[in-house]
Amino acid sequence: MPKLALISPKGVDYANDKKLASFLKDDPRMKNIQRMWSSPNLGLLVLATLTPSNWEIFYIDEYHREIDFDVEYDLVGISCMTQQVERGCEISRQFRSRGITTVIGGIHATVFPEDVQDEFDSVIIGEGELLWPQFIKDWENKSLKKHYREENAGCYDITESPIPRYDLIQDYPY
């Protein structure tokens, strides 16, 4: 049974401006907004739904759980916004140094694939719902491509998206 880790990395929480960072971090009015920012990565949970049932899947939100780099996953999938990409690349380097295949998706990889292509074995460019099933088949057949690109970008009907695997986040404080 293949082991898949789906990881949402920590990002840059606060601005570089010290006064703004202090306000965002310490002002009580910001606590409600920060709680709204604390939510699961639904894209990763949808990918979990699209992964074959014979896979063991681990969801890791780095804001709530540390990553154990000694776990021998077969595949690590990382989804990043721009504020998370530096950490996502660090995570990929750690796993790749252990011989584990890594793949990135998310908005940063879709908009700037050339920015991350050297740090990952594969880059998903576009909607994961359309590209993940082929990526998994290629991984299983040991025929990965460097890029998986949506043919008709912007045309995916989100109402066709499957229900995310919420069972993977039962122990998270969302």
Summary of the structure (lengths in Angstrom):
residues: 174
radius of gyration: 16.5
end to end distance: 29.0
largest distance: 52.3
contacts: 483
relative contact order: 0.18
helix: 40%
strand: 17%
